Amino acid sequence: MEQPLNHRIRERAYEMWSVGGRMDGQADQHWLAAEREVLAEMTAHTSAAKATSSHTSGRHTRDGTNIGRQRKRPAKAS
């Protein structure tokens, strides 16, 4: 089960605060930086999933035409 977006951002912001010496007064900066990271990670993951699914549906020509799953023609009757 995937964590809600705000929870993931909150955890990352806390990590940044801890690594940065736990200084007060930088919560907004940590939150915004964590939000950028989490959203970029989600976008990269979504893009990779789309790219993978398009490559598994058959072979493509350079112009993107799918040639891997063409329908077979029925045999001619004599």
mmCIF file of the N, C-alpha and C atoms, coordinates in Angstrom:
data_MODEL
# 
_entry.id   MODEL 
# 
loop_
_atom_site.group_PDB 
_atom_site.id 
_atom_site.type_symbol 
_atom_site.label_atom_id 
_atom_site.label_alt_id 
_atom_site.label_comp_id 
_atom_site.label_asym_id 
_atom_site.label_entity_id 
_atom_site.label_seq_id 
_atom_site.pdbx_PDB_ins_code 
_atom_site.Cartn_x 
_atom_site.Cartn_y 
_atom_site.Cartn_z 
_atom_site.occupancy 
_atom_site.B_iso_or_equiv 
_atom_site.pdbx_formal_charge 
_atom_site.auth_seq_id 
_atom_site.auth_comp_id 
_atom_site.auth_asym_id 
_atom_site.auth_atom_id 
_atom_site.pdbx_PDB_model_num 
ATOM 1   N N  . MET A 1 1  ? 0.846   -1.190  0.000   1.00 0.00 ? 1  MET A N  1 
ATOM 2   C CA . MET A 1 1  ? 0.000   0.000   0.000   1.00 0.00 ? 1  MET A CA 1 
ATOM 3   C C  . MET A 1 1  ? 0.885   1.244   0.000   1.00 0.00 ? 1  MET A C  1 
ATOM 4   N N  . GLU A 1 2  ? 0.573   2.176   -0.886  1.00 0.00 ? 2  GLU A N  1 
ATOM 5   C CA . GLU A 1 2  ? 1.374   3.384   -0.993  1.00 0.00 ? 2  GLU A CA 1 
ATOM 6   C C  . GLU A 1 2  ? 0.944   4.407   0.052   1.00 0.00 ? 2  GLU A C  1 
ATOM 7   N N  . GLN A 1 3  ? 1.933   5.100   0.600   1.00 0.00 ? 3  GLN A N  1 
ATOM 8   C CA . GLN A 1 3  ? 1.656   6.114   1.605   1.00 0.00 ? 3  GLN A CA 1 
ATOM 9   C C  . GLN A 1 3  ? 1.035   7.342   0.959   1.00 0.00 ? 3  GLN A C  1 
ATOM 10  N N  . PRO A 1 4  ? 0.172   8.022   1.681   1.00 0.00 ? 4  PRO A N  1 
ATOM 11  C CA . PRO A 1 4  ? -0.378  9.275   1.142   1.00 0.00 ? 4  PRO A CA 1 
ATOM 12  C C  . PRO A 1 4  ? 0.741   10.287  0.875   1.00 0.00 ? 4  PRO A C  1 
ATOM 13  N N  . LEU A 1 5  ? 0.506   11.133  -0.088  1.00 0.00 ? 5  LEU A N  1 
ATOM 14  C CA . LEU A 1 5  ? 1.506   12.114  -0.518  1.00 0.00 ? 5  LEU A CA 1 
ATOM 15  C C  . LEU A 1 5  ? 2.011   12.974  0.637   1.00 0.00 ? 5  LEU A C  1 
ATOM 16  N N  . ASN A 1 6  ? 1.112   13.524  1.436   1.00 0.00 ? 6  ASN A N  1 
ATOM 17  C CA . ASN A 1 6  ? 1.539   14.393  2.538   1.00 0.00 ? 6  ASN A CA 1 
ATOM 18  C C  . ASN A 1 6  ? 2.425   13.663  3.538   1.00 0.00 ? 6  ASN A C  1 
ATOM 19  N N  . HIS A 1 7  ? 2.136   12.399  3.775   1.00 0.00 ? 7  HIS A N  1 
ATOM 20  C CA . HIS A 1 7  ? 2.941   11.612  4.708   1.00 0.00 ? 7  HIS A CA 1 
ATOM 21  C C  . HIS A 1 7  ? 4.361   11.427  4.173   1.00 0.00 ? 7  HIS A C  1 
ATOM 22  N N  . ARG A 1 8  ? 4.483   11.126  2.885   1.00 0.00 ? 8  ARG A N  1 
ATOM 23  C CA . ARG A 1 8  ? 5.803   10.960  2.276   1.00 0.00 ? 8  ARG A CA 1 
ATOM 24  C C  . ARG A 1 8  ? 6.594   12.258  2.319   1.00 0.00 ? 8  ARG A C  1 
ATOM 25  N N  . ILE A 1 9  ? 5.912   13.377  2.032   1.00 0.00 ? 9  ILE A N  1 
ATOM 26  C CA . ILE A 1 9  ? 6.586   14.679  2.070   1.00 0.00 ? 9  ILE A CA 1 
ATOM 27  C C  . ILE A 1 9  ? 7.029   14.995  3.496   1.00 0.00 ? 9  ILE A C  1 
ATOM 28  N N  . ARG A 1 10 ? 6.157   14.751  4.458   1.00 0.00 ? 10 ARG A N  1 
ATOM 29  C CA . ARG A 1 10 ? 6.474   15.026  5.855   1.00 0.00 ? 10 ARG A CA 1 
ATOM 30  C C  . ARG A 1 10 ? 7.701   14.223  6.308   1.00 0.00 ? 10 ARG A C  1 
ATOM 31  N N  . GLU A 1 11 ? 7.748   12.946  5.947   1.00 0.00 ? 11 GLU A N  1 
ATOM 32  C CA . GLU A 1 11 ? 8.893   12.119  6.329   1.00 0.00 ? 11 GLU A CA 1 
ATOM 33  C C  . GLU A 1 11 ? 10.192  12.629  5.710   1.00 0.00 ? 11 GLU A C  1 
ATOM 34  N N  . ARG A 1 12 ? 10.128  13.009  4.440   1.00 0.00 ? 12 ARG A N  1 
ATOM 35  C CA . ARG A 1 12 ? 11.335  13.512  3.765   1.00 0.00 ? 12 ARG A CA 1 
ATOM 36  C C  . ARG A 1 12 ? 11.770  14.852  4.352   1.00 0.00 ? 12 ARG A C  1 
ATOM 37  N N  . ALA A 1 13 ? 10.826  15.725  4.659   1.00 0.00 ? 13 ALA A N  1 
ATOM 38  C CA . ALA A 1 13 ? 11.160  17.015  5.266   1.00 0.00 ? 13 ALA A CA 1 
ATOM 39  C C  . ALA A 1 13 ? 11.808  16.801  6.635   1.00 0.00 ? 13 ALA A C  1 
ATOM 40  N N  . TYR A 1 14 ? 11.317  15.835  7.380   1.00 0.00 ? 14 TYR A N  1 
ATOM 41  C CA . TYR A 1 14 ? 11.906  15.526  8.688   1.00 0.00 ? 14 TYR A CA 1 
ATOM 42  C C  . TYR A 1 14 ? 13.348  15.031  8.528   1.00 0.00 ? 14 TYR A C  1 
ATOM 43  N N  . GLU A 1 15 ? 13.573  14.176  7.525   1.00 0.00 ? 15 GLU A N  1 
ATOM 44  C CA . GLU A 1 15 ? 14.937  13.702  7.261   1.00 0.00 ? 15 GLU A CA 1 
ATOM 45  C C  . GLU A 1 15 ? 15.866  14.868  6.944   1.00 0.00 ? 15 GLU A C  1 
ATOM 46  N N  . MET A 1 16 ? 15.387  15.801  6.120   1.00 0.00 ? 16 MET A N  1 
ATOM 47  C CA . MET A 1 16 ? 16.200  16.967  5.761   1.00 0.00 ? 16 MET A CA 1 
ATOM 48  C C  . MET A 1 16 ? 16.508  17.809  6.996   1.00 0.00 ? 16 MET A C  1 
ATOM 49  N N  . TRP A 1 17 ? 15.522  17.975  7.846   1.00 0.00 ? 17 TRP A N  1 
ATOM 50  C CA . TRP A 1 17 ? 15.697  18.761  9.077   1.00 0.00 ? 17 TRP A CA 1 
ATOM 51  C C  . TRP A 1 17 ? 16.724  18.091  9.979   1.00 0.00 ? 17 TRP A C  1 
ATOM 52  N N  . SER A 1 18 ? 16.631  16.763  10.104  1.00 0.00 ? 18 SER A N  1 
ATOM 53  C CA . SER A 1 18 ? 17.566  16.026  10.959  1.00 0.00 ? 18 SER A CA 1 
ATOM 54  C C  . SER A 1 18 ? 18.992  16.118  10.425  1.00 0.00 ? 18 SER A C  1 
ATOM 55  N N  . VAL A 1 19 ? 19.153  15.890  9.125   1.00 0.00 ? 19 VAL A N  1 
ATOM 56  C CA . VAL A 1 19 ? 20.482  15.939  8.520   1.00 0.00 ? 19 VAL A CA 1 
ATOM 57  C C  . VAL A 1 19 ? 21.057  17.349  8.578   1.00 0.00 ? 19 VAL A C  1 
ATOM 58  N N  . GLY A 1 20 ? 20.193  18.342  8.500   1.00 0.00 ? 20 GLY A N  1 
ATOM 59  C CA . GLY A 1 20 ? 20.631  19.738  8.501   1.00 0.00 ? 20 GLY A CA 1 
ATOM 60  C C  . GLY A 1 20 ? 20.927  20.295  9.881   1.00 0.00 ? 20 GLY A C  1 
ATOM 61  N N  . GLY A 1 21 ? 20.987  19.467  10.907  1.00 0.00 ? 21 GLY A N  1 
ATOM 62  C CA . GLY A 1 21 ? 21.337  19.934  12.242  1.00 0.00 ? 21 GLY A CA 1 
ATOM 63  C C  . GLY A 1 21 ? 20.155  20.299  13.116  1.00 0.00 ? 21 GLY A C  1 
ATOM 64  N N  . ARG A 1 22 ? 18.955  19.991  12.674  1.00 0.00 ? 22 ARG A N  1 
ATOM 65  C CA . ARG A 1 22 ? 17.724  20.236  13.456  1.00 0.00 ? 22 ARG A CA 1 
ATOM 66  C C  . ARG A 1 22 ? 17.565  21.692  13.888  1.00 0.00 ? 22 ARG A C  1 
ATOM 67  N N  . MET A 1 23 ? 17.886  22.571  12.965  1.00 0.00 ? 23 MET A N  1 
ATOM 68  C CA . MET A 1 23 ? 17.754  24.001  13.259  1.00 0.00 ? 23 MET A CA 1 
ATOM 69  C C  . MET A 1 23 ? 16.313  24.437  13.054  1.00 0.00 ? 23 MET A C  1 
ATOM 70  N N  . ASP A 1 24 ? 15.810  25.245  13.970  1.00 0.00 ? 24 ASP A N  1 
ATOM 71  C CA . ASP A 1 24 ? 14.447  25.766  13.867  1.00 0.00 ? 24 ASP A CA 1 
ATOM 72  C C  . ASP A 1 24 ? 14.379  26.878  12.836  1.00 0.00 ? 24 ASP A C  1 
ATOM 73  N N  . GLY A 1 25 ? 13.158  27.121  12.338  1.00 0.00 ? 25 GLY A N  1 
ATOM 74  C CA . GLY A 1 25 ? 12.922  28.239  11.441  1.00 0.00 ? 25 GLY A CA 1 
ATOM 75  C C  . GLY A 1 25 ? 13.073  27.914  9.960   1.00 0.00 ? 25 GLY A C  1 
ATOM 76  N N  . GLN A 1 26 ? 13.265  26.649  9.614   1.00 0.00 ? 26 GLN A N  1 
ATOM 77  C CA . GLN A 1 26 ? 13.431  26.300  8.211   1.00 0.00 ? 26 GLN A CA 1 
ATOM 78  C C  . GLN A 1 26 ? 12.397  25.274  7.740   1.00 0.00 ? 26 GLN A C  1 
ATOM 79  N N  . ALA A 1 27 ? 11.306  25.185  8.448   1.00 0.00 ? 27 ALA A N  1 
ATOM 80  C CA . ALA A 1 27 ? 10.285  24.179  8.127   1.00 0.00 ? 27 ALA A CA 1 
ATOM 81  C C  . ALA A 1 27 ? 9.735   24.369  6.714   1.00 0.00 ? 27 ALA A C  1 
ATOM 82  N N  . ASP A 1 28 ? 9.468   25.609  6.340   1.00 0.00 ? 28 ASP A N  1 
ATOM 83  C CA . ASP A 1 28 ? 8.923   25.859  4.993   1.00 0.00 ? 28 ASP A CA 1 
ATOM 84  C C  . ASP A 1 28 ? 9.903   25.441  3.900   1.00 0.00 ? 28 ASP A C  1 
ATOM 85  N N  . GLN A 1 29 ? 11.178  25.750  4.083   1.00 0.00 ? 29 GLN A N  1 
ATOM 86  C CA . GLN A 1 29 ? 12.183  25.376  3.086   1.00 0.00 ? 29 GLN A CA 1 
ATOM 87  C C  . GLN A 1 29 ? 12.301  23.854  2.982   1.00 0.00 ? 29 GLN A C  1 
ATOM 88  N N  . HIS A 1 30 ? 12.303  23.181  4.135   1.00 0.00 ? 30 HIS A N  1 
ATOM 89  C CA . HIS A 1 30 ? 12.385  21.723  4.118   1.00 0.00 ? 30 HIS A CA 1 
ATOM 90  C C  . HIS A 1 30 ? 11.157  21.110  3.456   1.00 0.00 ? 30 HIS A C  1 
ATOM 91  N N  . TRP A 1 31 ? 9.992   21.646  3.774   1.00 0.00 ? 31 TRP A N  1 
ATOM 92  C CA . TRP A 1 31 ? 8.760   21.101  3.197   1.00 0.00 ? 31 TRP A CA 1 
ATOM 93  C C  . TRP A 1 31 ? 8.765   21.257  1.671   1.00 0.00 ? 31 TRP A C  1 
ATOM 94  N N  . LEU A 1 32 ? 9.107   22.448  1.194   1.00 0.00 ? 32 LEU A N  1 
ATOM 95  C CA . LEU A 1 32 ? 9.111   22.689  -0.251  1.00 0.00 ? 32 LEU A CA 1 
ATOM 96  C C  . LEU A 1 32 ? 10.147  21.829  -0.978  1.00 0.00 ? 32 LEU A C  1 
ATOM 97  N N  . ALA A 1 33 ? 11.326  21.695  -0.389  1.00 0.00 ? 33 ALA A N  1 
ATOM 98  C CA . ALA A 1 33 ? 12.358  20.857  -1.001  1.00 0.00 ? 33 ALA A CA 1 
ATOM 99  C C  . ALA A 1 33 ? 11.918  19.395  -1.019  1.00 0.00 ? 33 ALA A C  1 
ATOM 100 N N  . ALA A 1 34 ? 11.323  18.930  0.065   1.00 0.00 ? 34 ALA A N  1 
ATOM 101 C CA . ALA A 1 34 ? 10.842  17.552  0.136   1.00 0.00 ? 34 ALA A CA 1 
ATOM 102 C C  . ALA A 1 34 ? 9.708   17.331  -0.864  1.00 0.00 ? 34 ALA A C  1 
ATOM 103 N N  . GLU A 1 35 ? 8.834   18.297  -0.985  1.00 0.00 ? 35 GLU A N  1 
ATOM 104 C CA . GLU A 1 35 ? 7.724   18.198  -1.930  1.00 0.00 ? 35 GLU A CA 1 
ATOM 105 C C  . GLU A 1 35 ? 8.252   18.075  -3.366  1.00 0.00 ? 35 GLU A C  1 
ATOM 106 N N  . ARG A 1 36 ? 9.231   18.898  -3.719  1.00 0.00 ? 36 ARG A N  1 
ATOM 107 C CA . ARG A 1 36 ? 9.826   18.816  -5.053  1.00 0.00 ? 36 ARG A CA 1 
ATOM 108 C C  . ARG A 1 36 ? 10.424  17.436  -5.303  1.00 0.00 ? 36 ARG A C  1 
ATOM 109 N N  . GLU A 1 37 ? 11.163  16.914  -4.332  1.00 0.00 ? 37 GLU A N  1 
ATOM 110 C CA . GLU A 1 37 ? 11.796  15.601  -4.481  1.00 0.00 ? 37 GLU A CA 1 
ATOM 111 C C  . GLU A 1 37 ? 10.761  14.489  -4.666  1.00 0.00 ? 37 GLU A C  1 
ATOM 112 N N  . VAL A 1 38 ? 9.758   14.477  -3.801  1.00 0.00 ? 38 VAL A N  1 
ATOM 113 C CA . VAL A 1 38 ? 8.750   13.417  -3.845  1.00 0.00 ? 38 VAL A CA 1 
ATOM 114 C C  . VAL A 1 38 ? 7.961   13.474  -5.150  1.00 0.00 ? 38 VAL A C  1 
ATOM 115 N N  . LEU A 1 39 ? 7.563   14.659  -5.563  1.00 0.00 ? 39 LEU A N  1 
ATOM 116 C CA . LEU A 1 39 ? 6.812   14.783  -6.813  1.00 0.00 ? 39 LEU A CA 1 
ATOM 117 C C  . LEU A 1 39 ? 7.672   14.413  -8.026  1.00 0.00 ? 39 LEU A C  1 
ATOM 118 N N  . ALA A 1 40 ? 8.943   14.798  -8.016  1.00 0.00 ? 40 ALA A N  1 
ATOM 119 C CA . ALA A 1 40 ? 9.843   14.424  -9.113  1.00 0.00 ? 40 ALA A CA 1 
ATOM 120 C C  . ALA A 1 40 ? 10.021  12.913  -9.167  1.00 0.00 ? 40 ALA A C  1 
ATOM 121 N N  . GLU A 1 41 ? 10.133  12.289  -8.010  1.00 0.00 ? 41 GLU A N  1 
ATOM 122 C CA . GLU A 1 41 ? 10.264  10.831  -7.939  1.00 0.00 ? 41 GLU A CA 1 
ATOM 123 C C  . GLU A 1 41 ? 9.012   10.154  -8.485  1.00 0.00 ? 41 GLU A C  1 
ATOM 124 N N  . MET A 1 42 ? 7.854   10.669  -8.120  1.00 0.00 ? 42 MET A N  1 
ATOM 125 C CA . MET A 1 42 ? 6.594   10.100  -8.602  1.00 0.00 ? 42 MET A CA 1 
ATOM 126 C C  . MET A 1 42 ? 6.471   10.266  -10.111 1.00 0.00 ? 42 MET A C  1 
ATOM 127 N N  . THR A 1 43 ? 6.859   11.429  -10.620 1.00 0.00 ? 43 THR A N  1 
ATOM 128 C CA . THR A 1 43 ? 6.783   11.696  -12.055 1.00 0.00 ? 43 THR A CA 1 
ATOM 129 C C  . THR A 1 43 ? 7.727   10.773  -12.819 1.00 0.00 ? 43 THR A C  1 
ATOM 130 N N  . ALA A 1 44 ? 8.935   10.597  -12.305 1.00 0.00 ? 44 ALA A N  1 
ATOM 131 C CA . ALA A 1 44 ? 9.900   9.716   -12.960 1.00 0.00 ? 44 ALA A CA 1 
ATOM 132 C C  . ALA A 1 44 ? 9.395   8.283   -12.959 1.00 0.00 ? 44 ALA A C  1 
ATOM 133 N N  . HIS A 1 45 ? 8.801   7.863   -11.854 1.00 0.00 ? 45 HIS A N  1 
ATOM 134 C CA . HIS A 1 45 ? 8.275   6.502   -11.755 1.00 0.00 ? 45 HIS A CA 1 
ATOM 135 C C  . HIS A 1 45 ? 7.126   6.301   -12.741 1.00 0.00 ? 45 HIS A C  1 
ATOM 136 N N  . THR A 1 46 ? 6.243   7.277   -12.853 1.00 0.00 ? 46 THR A N  1 
ATOM 137 C CA . THR A 1 46 ? 5.110   7.193   -13.766 1.00 0.00 ? 46 THR A CA 1 
ATOM 138 C C  . THR A 1 46 ? 5.592   7.168   -15.216 1.00 0.00 ? 46 THR A C  1 
ATOM 139 N N  . SER A 1 47 ? 6.572   8.016   -15.540 1.00 0.00 ? 47 SER A N  1 
ATOM 140 C CA . SER A 1 47 ? 7.110   8.046   -16.900 1.00 0.00 ? 47 SER A CA 1 
ATOM 141 C C  . SER A 1 47 ? 7.779   6.728   -17.258 1.00 0.00 ? 47 SER A C  1 
ATOM 142 N N  . ALA A 1 48 ? 8.518   6.163   -16.318 1.00 0.00 ? 48 ALA A N  1 
ATOM 143 C CA . ALA A 1 48 ? 9.190   4.885   -16.571 1.00 0.00 ? 48 ALA A CA 1 
ATOM 144 C C  . ALA A 1 48 ? 8.164   3.774   -16.777 1.00 0.00 ? 48 ALA A C  1 
ATOM 145 N N  . ALA A 1 49 ? 7.089   3.795   -16.008 1.00 0.00 ? 49 ALA A N  1 
ATOM 146 C CA . ALA A 1 49 ? 6.056   2.771   -16.153 1.00 0.00 ? 49 ALA A CA 1 
ATOM 147 C C  . ALA A 1 49 ? 5.374   2.879   -17.515 1.00 0.00 ? 49 ALA A C  1 
ATOM 148 N N  . LYS A 1 50 ? 5.117   4.091   -17.971 1.00 0.00 ? 50 LYS A N  1 
ATOM 149 C CA . LYS A 1 50 ? 4.502   4.279   -19.283 1.00 0.00 ? 50 LYS A CA 1 
ATOM 150 C C  . LYS A 1 50 ? 5.432   3.814   -20.392 1.00 0.00 ? 50 LYS A C  1 
ATOM 151 N N  . ALA A 1 51 ? 6.708   4.133   -20.271 1.00 0.00 ? 51 ALA A N  1 
ATOM 152 C CA . ALA A 1 51 ? 7.682   3.730   -21.285 1.00 0.00 ? 51 ALA A CA 1 
ATOM 153 C C  . ALA A 1 51 ? 7.801   2.220   -21.337 1.00 0.00 ? 51 ALA A C  1 
ATOM 154 N N  . THR A 1 52 ? 7.785   1.582   -20.197 1.00 0.00 ? 52 THR A N  1 
ATOM 155 C CA . THR A 1 52 ? 7.886   0.125   -20.147 1.00 0.00 ? 52 THR A CA 1 
ATOM 156 C C  . THR A 1 52 ? 6.667   -0.521  -20.776 1.00 0.00 ? 52 THR A C  1 
ATOM 157 N N  . SER A 1 53 ? 5.492   -0.009  -20.478 1.00 0.00 ? 53 SER A N  1 
ATOM 158 C CA . SER A 1 53 ? 4.278   -0.620  -21.020 1.00 0.00 ? 53 SER A CA 1 
ATOM 159 C C  . SER A 1 53 ? 4.180   -0.431  -22.526 1.00 0.00 ? 53 SER A C  1 
ATOM 160 N N  . SER A 1 54 ? 4.678   0.660   -23.069 1.00 0.00 ? 54 SER A N  1 
ATOM 161 C CA . SER A 1 54 ? 4.614   0.856   -24.518 1.00 0.00 ? 54 SER A CA 1 
ATOM 162 C C  . SER A 1 54 ? 5.616   -0.030  -25.237 1.00 0.00 ? 54 SER A C  1 
ATOM 163 N N  . HIS A 1 55 ? 6.709   -0.388  -24.572 1.00 0.00 ? 55 HIS A N  1 
ATOM 164 C CA . HIS A 1 55 ? 7.711   -1.237  -25.197 1.00 0.00 ? 55 HIS A CA 1 
ATOM 165 C C  . HIS A 1 55 ? 7.350   -2.716  -25.126 1.00 0.00 ? 55 HIS A C  1 
ATOM 166 N N  . THR A 1 56 ? 6.422   -3.095  -24.295 1.00 0.00 ? 56 THR A N  1 
ATOM 167 C CA . THR A 1 56 ? 6.081   -4.505  -24.164 1.00 0.00 ? 56 THR A CA 1 
ATOM 168 C C  . THR A 1 56 ? 4.904   -4.906  -25.027 1.00 0.00 ? 56 THR A C  1 
ATOM 169 N N  . SER A 1 57 ? 4.345   -3.981  -25.776 1.00 0.00 ? 57 SER A N  1 
ATOM 170 C CA . SER A 1 57 ? 3.160   -4.297  -26.567 1.00 0.00 ? 57 SER A CA 1 
ATOM 171 C C  . SER A 1 57 ? 3.487   -4.749  -27.983 1.00 0.00 ? 57 SER A C  1 
ATOM 172 N N  . GLY A 1 58 ? 4.732   -4.948  -28.307 1.00 0.00 ? 58 GLY A N  1 
ATOM 173 C CA . GLY A 1 58 ? 5.107   -5.404  -29.643 1.00 0.00 ? 58 GLY A CA 1 
ATOM 174 C C  . GLY A 1 58 ? 6.222   -4.567  -30.213 1.00 0.00 ? 58 GLY A C  1 
ATOM 175 N N  . ARG A 1 59 ? 6.662   -4.945  -31.400 1.00 0.00 ? 59 ARG A N  1 
ATOM 176 C CA . ARG A 1 59 ? 7.735   -4.194  -32.051 1.00 0.00 ? 59 ARG A CA 1 
ATOM 177 C C  . ARG A 1 59 ? 7.171   -2.967  -32.730 1.00 0.00 ? 59 ARG A C  1 
ATOM 178 N N  . HIS A 1 60 ? 8.003   -1.934  -32.826 1.00 0.00 ? 60 HIS A N  1 
ATOM 179 C CA . HIS A 1 60 ? 7.594   -0.683  -33.461 1.00 0.00 ? 60 HIS A CA 1 
ATOM 180 C C  . HIS A 1 60 ? 8.633   -0.277  -34.495 1.00 0.00 ? 60 HIS A C  1 
ATOM 181 N N  . THR A 1 61 ? 8.161   0.386   -35.544 1.00 0.00 ? 61 THR A N  1 
ATOM 182 C CA . THR A 1 61 ? 9.073   0.970   -36.500 1.00 0.00 ? 61 THR A CA 1 
ATOM 183 C C  . THR A 1 61 ? 9.568   2.291   -35.942 1.00 0.00 ? 61 THR A C  1 
ATOM 184 N N  . ARG A 1 62 ? 10.452  2.958   -36.652 1.00 0.00 ? 62 ARG A N  1 
ATOM 185 C CA . ARG A 1 62 ? 10.978  4.233   -36.156 1.00 0.00 ? 62 ARG A CA 1 
ATOM 186 C C  . ARG A 1 62 ? 9.896   5.287   -35.994 1.00 0.00 ? 62 ARG A C  1 
ATOM 187 N N  . ASP A 1 63 ? 8.850   5.233   -36.823 1.00 0.00 ? 63 ASP A N  1 
ATOM 188 C CA . ASP A 1 63 ? 7.788   6.233   -36.711 1.00 0.00 ? 63 ASP A CA 1 
ATOM 189 C C  . ASP A 1 63 ? 6.752   5.858   -35.659 1.00 0.00 ? 63 ASP A C  1 
ATOM 190 N N  . GLY A 1 64 ? 6.978   4.752   -34.934 1.00 0.00 ? 64 GLY A N  1 
ATOM 191 C CA . GLY A 1 64 ? 6.078   4.377   -33.847 1.00 0.00 ? 64 GLY A CA 1 
ATOM 192 C C  . GLY A 1 64 ? 4.985   3.412   -34.230 1.00 0.00 ? 64 GLY A C  1 
ATOM 193 N N  . THR A 1 65 ? 4.946   2.999   -35.486 1.00 0.00 ? 65 THR A N  1 
ATOM 194 C CA . THR A 1 65 ? 3.923   2.060   -35.924 1.00 0.00 ? 65 THR A CA 1 
ATOM 195 C C  . THR A 1 65 ? 4.179   0.703   -35.286 1.00 0.00 ? 65 THR A C  1 
ATOM 196 N N  . ASN A 1 66 ? 3.150   0.126   -34.692 1.00 0.00 ? 66 ASN A N  1 
ATOM 197 C CA . ASN A 1 66 ? 3.274   -1.173  -34.034 1.00 0.00 ? 66 ASN A CA 1 
ATOM 198 C C  . ASN A 1 66 ? 3.197   -2.265  -35.093 1.00 0.00 ? 66 ASN A C  1 
ATOM 199 N N  . ILE A 1 67 ? 4.280   -3.057  -35.220 1.00 0.00 ? 67 ILE A N  1 
ATOM 200 C CA . ILE A 1 67 ? 4.285   -4.130  -36.210 1.00 0.00 ? 67 ILE A CA 1 
ATOM 201 C C  . ILE A 1 67 ? 4.334   -5.501  -35.547 1.00 0.00 ? 67 ILE A C  1 
ATOM 202 N N  . GLY A 1 68 ? 4.320   -5.530  -34.230 1.00 0.00 ? 68 GLY A N  1 
ATOM 203 C CA . GLY A 1 68 ? 4.491   -6.785  -33.522 1.00 0.00 ? 68 GLY A CA 1 
ATOM 204 C C  . GLY A 1 68 ? 3.234   -7.601  -33.339 1.00 0.00 ? 68 GLY A C  1 
ATOM 205 N N  . ARG A 1 69 ? 2.086   -6.998  -33.432 1.00 0.00 ? 69 ARG A N  1 
ATOM 206 C CA . ARG A 1 69 ? 0.850   -7.716  -33.166 1.00 0.00 ? 69 ARG A CA 1 
ATOM 207 C C  . ARG A 1 69 ? -0.173  -7.490  -34.266 1.00 0.00 ? 69 ARG A C  1 
ATOM 208 N N  . GLN A 1 70 ? 0.189   -7.878  -35.442 1.00 0.00 ? 70 GLN A N  1 
ATOM 209 C CA . GLN A 1 70 ? -0.740  -7.726  -36.558 1.00 0.00 ? 70 GLN A CA 1 
ATOM 210 C C  . GLN A 1 70 ? -1.681  -8.927  -36.585 1.00 0.00 ? 70 GLN A C  1 
ATOM 211 N N  . ARG A 1 71 ? -2.890  -8.697  -37.020 1.00 0.00 ? 71 ARG A N  1 
ATOM 212 C CA . ARG A 1 71 ? -3.860  -9.777  -37.120 1.00 0.00 ? 71 ARG A CA 1 
ATOM 213 C C  . ARG A 1 71 ? -3.503  -10.721 -38.253 1.00 0.00 ? 71 ARG A C  1 
ATOM 214 N N  . LYS A 1 72 ? -3.722  -11.998 -38.011 1.00 0.00 ? 72 LYS A N  1 
ATOM 215 C CA . LYS A 1 72 ? -3.486  -12.966 -39.063 1.00 0.00 ? 72 LYS A CA 1 
ATOM 216 C C  . LYS A 1 72 ? -4.678  -12.968 -39.998 1.00 0.00 ? 72 LYS A C  1 
ATOM 217 N N  . ARG A 1 73 ? -4.385  -13.081 -41.278 1.00 0.00 ? 73 ARG A N  1 
ATOM 218 C CA . ARG A 1 73 ? -5.463  -13.123 -42.271 1.00 0.00 ? 73 ARG A CA 1 
ATOM 219 C C  . ARG A 1 73 ? -5.989  -14.554 -42.346 1.00 0.00 ? 73 ARG A C  1 
ATOM 220 N N  . PRO A 1 74 ? -7.289  -14.692 -42.525 1.00 0.00 ? 74 PRO A N  1 
ATOM 221 C CA . PRO A 1 74 ? -7.824  -16.050 -42.649 1.00 0.00 ? 74 PRO A CA 1 
ATOM 222 C C  . PRO A 1 74 ? -7.288  -16.728 -43.909 1.00 0.00 ? 74 PRO A C  1 
ATOM 223 N N  . ALA A 1 75 ? -7.129  -18.039 -43.824 1.00 0.00 ? 75 ALA A N  1 
ATOM 224 C CA . ALA A 1 75 ? -6.624  -18.793 -44.987 1.00 0.00 ? 75 ALA A CA 1 
ATOM 225 C C  . ALA A 1 75 ? -7.657  -18.755 -46.092 1.00 0.00 ? 75 ALA A C  1 
ATOM 226 N N  . LYS A 1 76 ? -7.154  -18.703 -47.333 1.00 0.00 ? 76 LYS A N  1 
ATOM 227 C CA . LYS A 1 76 ? -8.053  -18.674 -48.492 1.00 0.00 ? 76 LYS A CA 1 
ATOM 228 C C  . LYS A 1 76 ? -8.673  -20.049 -48.693 1.00 0.00 ? 76 LYS A C  1 
ATOM 229 N N  . ALA A 1 77 ? -9.942  -20.065 -48.969 1.00 0.00 ? 77 ALA A N  1 
ATOM 230 C CA . ALA A 1 77 ? -10.633 -21.337 -49.254 1.00 0.00 ? 77 ALA A CA 1 
ATOM 231 C C  . ALA A 1 77 ? -10.427 -21.698 -50.722 1.00 0.00 ? 77 ALA A C  1 
ATOM 232 N N  . SER A 1 78 ? -10.244 -22.973 -51.015 1.00 0.00 ? 78 SER A N  1 
ATOM 233 C CA . SER A 1 78 ? -10.002 -23.410 -52.403 1.00 0.00 ? 78 SER A CA 1 
ATOM 234 C C  . SER A 1 78 ? -11.272 -23.579 -53.157 1.00 0.00 ? 78 SER A C  1 
# 
